[in-house]
Amino acid sequence: MSLDALERQRLTVPQKLLQIRWLFVFAIVLVAGVGAGMLVSAANGSFQPWAVRHIVRFGVCAVFMMAIAVTDVRIWLRYAYWIYAGVLALLVAVEIAGSVGMGAQRWIDLGVINLQPSELMKTAVVLALARYFHGVDMEDIGRPLLLVVPLALVAAPTVLVLKQPDLGTSLMLLAAGGAVFFAAGVRLWKFALVIAAAGGVMPVLWGMLHDYQRQRVLTFLDPESDPLGSGYHIIQSKIALGSGGLLGKGYLQGTQSHLNFLPERQTDFIFTMLAEEFGLVGGVGLMVLYLVVMAYGFAIALSSRNQFGRLLAVGLTTTFFLYVFINMAMVMGLIPVVGVPLPLISYGGTAMMALMIGFGLMLSVYVHRDVMIGRKHAGEEI
């Protein structure tokens, strides 16, 4: 190990702050700023009620992000299972005594905020899987019995979230878990086997879906079958996207959104409002910002000299990609509407908290990229 690398393992907090990738942080701030601007537009030019809360939440979460970034990555490795267990317990608490809203039981009322544990689980499950696979030798990855534990780590929260019901988050947990499995070295034919098995039980899963979830899939296949009912959201979304044209109608000038044709414009369909007001150029511009964040995420994964950091950064970056992809694809009518927010743009406290915790962990991986962690009994080395 080089002298420079050894010195980076013993950095003080101010030195760690200097190591942070500030351009990555700047890109995150820029996306959140776009979100604040669109929430002002969603409220017809007012900072109330959404934009002010969005800005305050981002400021508070940014402080936590920096605190997580300068914390030794081995601390996150040591407590990964405990964090996962804590969030899983919250999901069980939601099942027992969670508050109900819009037909779903997803939140815990803490008085100050309504906490949605399923959002936190997107980060916790990646943390736990990275911890597990870090301790497994590459030659042992192919042993089927070693995959039982990580499969259970993904399956347990997925089943709980599906019961809430929250199909979008369930799919994100499966996909983010799959990304960590792939990055850890699990062979592709095993993924094919799991997908084939899932296809075989699809009729059973279809029967387990709630009526409104089945209707969403049917609406996705044919939105015009119920234009004033279940197909209304996606039809209005497509109209707004198309009416924006190349350059859009101008800030605060969107007719579909400001005349209340566009539903949920401050949350799930906020990208549609942005595209209506700023057109194709605005939509592509936001995508470029997201790509910059993702590029930094994967670059951080490549820079890490320990397996835990690599898997953690890959898993969290993939989760961020899934947020972006699923939200944009559903408002464009490419996939069924599953209620996934647009990261750092949509209004929502727990989703922002989960994202900022994830960014903090990615920064911690980068700051401590030269830390060497043994593969066996890793948690005991801290």
C-alpha positions as CSV (number, residue, x, y, z in Angstrom):
1,M,0.0,0.0,0.0
2,S,1.3,3.4,-0.9
3,L,2.2,6.0,1.8
4,D,-0.5,8.3,0.4
5,A,-3.1,5.5,0.8
6,L,-2.0,4.9,4.4
7,E,-2.3,8.5,5.2
8,R,-5.8,8.6,3.7
9,Q,-6.8,5.9,6.2
10,R,-6.0,8.2,9.1
11,L,-7.7,11.4,8.0
12,T,-9.2,13.8,10.4
13,V,-12.7,15.1,9.9
14,P,-11.6,18.4,8.2
15,Q,-9.3,16.4,6.0
16,K,-12.2,14.0,5.1
17,L,-14.3,17.0,4.2
18,L,-11.6,18.1,1.7
19,Q,-11.7,14.5,0.2
20,I,-15.4,14.7,-0.6
21,R,-16.3,14.9,-4.2
22,W,-17.9,18.3,-4.2
23,L,-18.9,18.2,-7.8
24,F,-21.1,15.2,-6.9
25,V,-22.6,17.2,-4.1
26,F,-23.1,20.2,-6.4
27,A,-25.0,18.0,-8.9
28,I,-27.2,16.8,-6.0
29,V,-27.9,20.3,-4.9
30,L,-28.7,21.3,-8.5
31,V,-31.3,18.6,-8.9
32,A,-32.9,19.5,-5.6
33,G,-33.0,23.1,-6.7
34,V,-34.9,22.1,-9.8
35,G,-37.3,20.2,-7.5
36,A,-37.9,23.4,-5.4
37,G,-38.6,25.4,-8.6
38,M,-41.1,22.8,-9.9
39,L,-42.8,22.6,-6.5
40,V,-43.2,26.4,-6.6
41,S,-44.8,26.0,-10.0
42,A,-47.0,23.1,-8.7
43,A,-48.4,25.6,-6.1
44,N,-49.1,28.2,-8.8
45,G,-46.1,30.4,-8.0
46,S,-46.1,30.0,-4.2
47,F,-43.4,28.6,-2.0
48,Q,-46.2,27.2,0.2
49,P,-47.1,24.5,0.9
50,W,-44.5,22.3,-0.8
51,A,-41.4,24.2,-1.8
52,V,-40.5,25.6,1.6
53,R,-40.7,22.1,3.2
54,H,-38.7,20.6,0.3
55,I,-35.9,23.2,0.9
56,V,-35.9,22.8,4.7
57,R,-35.9,19.0,4.4
58,F,-33.1,19.1,1.9
59,G,-31.0,21.3,4.2
60,V,-31.5,19.1,7.2
61,C,-30.8,15.9,5.2
62,A,-27.7,17.5,3.7
63,V,-26.2,17.9,7.2
64,F,-26.9,14.2,7.9
65,M,-25.4,13.3,4.5
66,M,-22.1,15.1,5.4
67,A,-22.1,13.4,8.8
68,I,-22.5,10.0,7.2
69,A,-19.8,10.9,4.6
70,V,-17.1,11.5,7.2
71,T,-18.0,8.4,9.3
72,D,-15.6,5.5,8.7
73,V,-17.1,3.1,6.1
74,R,-16.2,0.2,8.5
75,I,-18.7,1.5,11.0
76,W,-21.4,1.1,8.3
77,L,-20.1,-2.4,7.6
78,R,-20.2,-3.4,11.2
79,Y,-23.8,-2.1,11.9
80,A,-25.3,-3.0,8.5
81,Y,-27.3,-5.9,9.8
82,W,-28.5,-3.9,12.8
83,I,-29.7,-1.1,10.5
84,Y,-31.4,-3.6,8.3
85,A,-33.1,-5.3,11.3
86,G,-34.2,-1.9,12.7
87,V,-35.9,-0.9,9.4
88,L,-37.4,-4.4,9.0
89,A,-38.9,-4.0,12.5
90,L,-40.4,-0.6,11.4
91,L,-42.0,-2.4,8.4
92,V,-43.5,-5.0,10.8
93,A,-44.8,-2.0,12.9
94,V,-46.4,-0.6,9.8
95,E,-48.2,-3.9,9.3
96,I,-49.5,-3.8,12.9
97,A,-50.3,-0.2,13.6
98,G,-49.4,1.8,10.5
99,S,-51.5,4.8,9.4
100,V,-53.6,4.4,6.3
101,G,-53.8,6.9,3.4
102,M,-55.0,6.6,-0.2
103,G,-56.0,3.0,0.4
104,A,-52.5,1.9,1.6
105,Q,-51.0,1.2,5.0
106,R,-47.4,2.5,4.5
107,W,-46.7,5.1,7.2
108,I,-45.9,5.4,10.9
109,D,-47.2,8.6,12.4
110,L,-44.3,10.1,14.6
111,G,-46.2,13.3,15.4
112,V,-43.7,15.5,13.5
113,I,-43.5,13.4,10.3
114,N,-45.2,10.4,8.7
115,L,-42.3,8.0,8.3
116,Q,-42.5,5.5,5.4
117,P,-40.1,2.7,6.3
118,S,-40.3,1.1,2.9
119,E,-38.3,4.0,1.5
120,L,-35.6,3.5,4.1
121,M,-35.5,-0.2,3.3
122,K,-34.3,0.5,-0.2
123,T,-31.0,1.7,1.3
124,A,-31.0,-0.8,4.2
125,V,-31.3,-3.9,2.0
126,V,-28.4,-2.8,-0.1
127,L,-26.3,-2.2,3.0
128,A,-27.1,-5.6,4.4
129,L,-26.4,-7.4,1.1
130,A,-23.1,-5.6,0.6
131,R,-22.1,-6.6,4.2
132,Y,-23.0,-10.3,3.4
133,F,-21.3,-10.6,0.1
134,H,-18.2,-8.8,1.4
135,G,-17.6,-11.7,3.7
136,V,-18.0,-14.4,1.0
137,D,-15.0,-15.5,-1.1
138,M,-15.5,-15.2,-4.8
139,E,-15.0,-19.0,-5.4
140,D,-17.9,-19.6,-2.9
141,I,-20.4,-17.3,-4.6
142,G,-21.5,-20.1,-6.9
143,R,-22.6,-22.3,-4.0
144,P,-26.4,-22.3,-3.9
145,L,-26.7,-22.6,-0.1
146,L,-24.7,-19.4,0.3
147,L,-27.5,-17.5,-1.6
148,V,-30.2,-18.6,0.8
149,V,-29.4,-15.8,3.4
150,P,-29.2,-12.9,0.9
151,L,-32.4,-14.1,-0.9
152,A,-34.1,-14.1,2.5
153,L,-32.7,-10.6,3.2
154,V,-34.5,-9.4,0.0
155,A,-37.6,-11.5,0.3
156,A,-38.7,-10.6,3.8
157,P,-39.1,-6.8,3.2
158,T,-40.4,-7.4,-0.3
159,V,-43.3,-9.5,1.1
160,L,-44.0,-6.9,3.8
161,V,-44.0,-4.0,1.4
162,L,-46.2,-5.9,-1.1
163,K,-48.8,-6.4,1.7
164,Q,-49.0,-2.6,2.3
165,P,-49.6,-2.7,-0.7
166,D,-46.8,-1.0,-2.6
167,L,-46.0,-2.8,-5.9
168,G,-43.5,-0.1,-7.1
169,T,-41.3,-0.3,-4.0
170,S,-41.4,-4.1,-4.0
171,L,-40.1,-4.2,-7.5
172,M,-37.4,-1.7,-6.6
173,L,-36.2,-3.9,-3.7
174,L,-36.0,-6.9,-6.0
175,A,-34.2,-5.0,-8.7
176,A,-31.7,-3.3,-6.3
177,G,-31.0,-6.6,-4.6
178,G,-30.5,-8.2,-8.0
179,A,-27.9,-5.6,-8.9
180,V,-25.9,-6.3,-5.8
181,F,-26.1,-10.1,-6.5
182,F,-24.8,-9.4,-10.0
183,A,-22.0,-7.1,-8.8
184,A,-21.0,-9.7,-6.2
185,G,-20.4,-12.3,-9.0
186,V,-23.6,-14.4,-9.0
187,R,-23.8,-16.1,-12.4
188,L,-26.3,-15.0,-15.0
189,W,-27.9,-18.4,-15.4
190,K,-29.1,-18.2,-11.8
191,F,-30.9,-15.0,-12.6
192,A,-32.5,-16.7,-15.6
193,L,-33.6,-19.5,-13.3
194,V,-35.2,-17.1,-10.8
195,I,-36.9,-15.2,-13.6
196,A,-38.2,-18.4,-15.2
197,A,-39.5,-19.5,-11.8
198,A,-41.2,-16.1,-11.3
199,G,-42.8,-16.5,-14.7
200,G,-44.1,-19.9,-13.7
201,V,-45.9,-18.5,-10.6
202,M,-47.1,-15.4,-12.4
203,P,-50.7,-16.6,-12.5
204,V,-50.6,-17.0,-8.7
205,L,-49.1,-13.5,-8.2
206,W,-51.8,-12.1,-10.4
207,G,-54.4,-13.6,-8.1
208,M,-52.6,-12.0,-5.1
209,L,-52.7,-8.5,-6.5
210,H,-55.3,-6.0,-5.2
211,D,-58.1,-5.1,-7.6
212,Y,-56.6,-1.6,-8.2
213,Q,-53.2,-3.1,-9.0
214,R,-54.7,-5.4,-11.6
215,Q,-56.6,-2.4,-13.0
216,R,-53.4,-0.4,-13.3
217,V,-51.8,-3.2,-15.4
218,L,-55.0,-3.4,-17.6
219,T,-55.0,0.4,-17.9
220,F,-51.4,0.3,-18.9
221,L,-52.3,-2.1,-21.7
222,D,-55.3,0.0,-22.8
223,P,-55.6,3.4,-21.2
224,E,-58.5,4.4,-23.5
225,S,-60.7,1.7,-22.1
226,D,-61.6,4.0,-19.1
227,P,-60.5,7.5,-20.1
228,L,-62.4,9.2,-17.2
229,G,-61.5,6.6,-14.6
230,S,-58.4,4.5,-14.2
231,G,-57.0,5.7,-17.5
232,Y,-57.4,9.4,-16.7
233,H,-54.0,10.0,-15.1
234,I,-51.9,8.5,-17.8
235,I,-53.9,10.1,-20.6
236,Q,-53.6,13.5,-19.1
237,S,-49.9,12.9,-18.5
238,K,-49.3,12.1,-22.2
239,I,-51.3,15.1,-23.3
240,A,-49.2,17.4,-21.0
241,L,-45.9,15.8,-22.3
242,G,-46.9,16.2,-25.9
243,S,-48.1,19.8,-25.4
244,G,-44.8,20.9,-24.1
245,G,-43.2,20.5,-27.5
246,L,-39.5,21.2,-28.0
247,L,-39.1,24.3,-25.7
248,G,-42.2,24.1,-23.5
249,K,-44.9,26.7,-22.7
250,G,-42.8,28.5,-20.2
251,Y,-42.4,28.5,-16.4
252,L,-45.8,28.6,-14.6
253,Q,-47.5,28.5,-18.0
254,G,-48.4,24.9,-18.2
255,T,-52.1,24.6,-19.0
256,Q,-52.6,20.9,-18.2
257,S,-51.0,21.3,-14.8
258,H,-52.3,24.7,-13.7
259,L,-55.8,24.1,-14.8
260,N,-55.8,20.9,-12.7
261,F,-56.1,18.4,-15.5
262,L,-52.8,16.8,-14.4
263,P,-53.2,14.8,-11.1
264,E,-50.5,14.5,-8.4
265,R,-48.4,17.1,-10.1
266,Q,-46.3,17.8,-6.9
267,T,-45.4,14.1,-6.5
268,D,-45.6,11.2,-9.0
269,F,-46.4,13.4,-12.1
270,I,-44.0,16.3,-11.5
271,F,-41.8,15.3,-14.5
272,T,-44.8,15.7,-16.7
273,M,-45.3,19.3,-15.4
274,L,-41.6,20.0,-16.0
275,A,-41.8,18.7,-19.6
276,E,-44.9,20.7,-20.3
277,E,-43.3,24.0,-19.1
278,F,-39.7,23.4,-20.4
279,G,-40.4,21.0,-23.2
280,L,-38.1,18.3,-24.5
281,V,-35.1,20.4,-23.8
282,G,-36.0,20.7,-20.1
283,G,-36.7,17.0,-19.8
284,V,-33.5,16.0,-21.4
285,G,-31.6,18.6,-19.3
286,L,-32.9,17.0,-16.1
287,M,-32.0,13.5,-17.4
288,V,-28.4,14.8,-18.0
289,L,-28.2,15.9,-14.4
290,Y,-29.4,12.5,-13.3
291,L,-26.8,10.9,-15.5
292,V,-24.1,13.0,-13.9
293,V,-25.1,11.8,-10.5
294,M,-25.2,8.2,-11.6
295,A,-21.8,8.5,-13.3
296,Y,-20.3,9.8,-10.1
297,G,-21.9,6.9,-8.2
298,F,-20.4,4.2,-10.5
299,A,-17.0,6.0,-10.5
300,I,-17.1,5.9,-6.7
301,A,-17.7,2.2,-6.8
302,L,-14.7,1.7,-9.1
303,S,-12.5,3.8,-6.9
304,S,-13.1,1.7,-3.8
305,R,-10.4,-0.8,-2.8
306,N,-12.7,-2.9,-0.7
307,Q,-15.5,-5.2,-1.8
308,F,-18.0,-3.7,0.7
309,G,-17.6,-0.2,-0.7
310,R,-17.8,-1.4,-4.3
311,L,-21.1,-3.3,-3.7
312,L,-22.6,-0.6,-1.6
313,A,-21.9,2.1,-4.2
314,V,-23.2,-0.1,-7.1
315,G,-26.4,-1.0,-5.2
316,L,-27.2,2.5,-4.1
317,T,-26.5,4.0,-7.6
318,T,-28.7,1.3,-9.1
319,T,-31.5,2.2,-6.6
320,F,-31.2,5.8,-7.7
321,F,-31.4,4.8,-11.4
322,L,-34.5,2.7,-10.7
323,Y,-36.2,5.7,-9.0
324,V,-35.5,7.8,-12.1
325,F,-36.3,5.2,-14.7
326,I,-39.5,3.9,-13.1
327,N,-40.9,7.4,-12.5
328,M,-40.2,8.7,-16.0
329,A,-41.3,5.5,-17.7
330,M,-44.6,5.4,-15.9
331,V,-45.6,9.0,-16.6
332,M,-44.7,8.3,-20.3
333,G,-47.0,5.3,-20.3
334,L,-44.1,2.8,-20.9
335,I,-44.9,0.9,-17.7
336,P,-47.9,0.8,-15.4
337,V,-48.3,3.5,-12.8
338,V,-46.7,2.2,-9.6
339,G,-46.3,5.3,-7.5
340,V,-42.5,5.8,-7.5
341,P,-41.4,9.5,-6.8
342,L,-38.9,11.3,-9.0
343,P,-35.7,11.6,-6.8
344,L,-35.1,15.0,-5.3
345,I,-37.9,16.6,-7.4
346,S,-41.1,15.0,-6.1
347,Y,-42.5,16.2,-2.8
348,G,-42.0,13.7,0.0
349,G,-39.9,13.6,3.2
350,T,-39.0,9.9,3.7
351,A,-38.0,9.4,0.1
352,M,-35.6,12.4,0.3
353,M,-34.2,11.2,3.6
354,A,-33.5,7.7,2.1
355,L,-31.9,9.2,-0.9
356,M,-29.6,11.6,1.1
357,I,-28.6,8.7,3.4
358,G,-27.7,6.8,0.3
359,F,-25.6,9.7,-1.1
360,G,-23.9,10.0,2.3
361,L,-22.9,6.4,2.2
362,M,-21.6,6.7,-1.3
363,L,-19.5,9.7,-0.2
364,S,-18.2,7.7,2.8
365,V,-17.1,4.9,0.4
366,Y,-15.2,7.5,-1.7
367,V,-13.6,9.3,1.3
368,H,-12.5,5.9,2.7
369,R,-11.7,4.3,-0.7
370,D,-8.3,3.2,0.4
371,V,-9.4,1.5,3.5
372,M,-8.5,-2.2,3.3
373,I,-11.1,-4.6,4.9
374,G,-10.5,-8.3,5.2
375,R,-13.1,-10.6,3.7
376,K,-13.4,-12.9,6.7
377,H,-14.9,-11.7,10.0
378,A,-14.9,-8.2,8.6
379,G,-17.0,-6.7,11.4
380,E,-14.5,-7.7,14.0
381,E,-11.6,-5.7,12.5
382,I,-13.1,-2.3,13.3
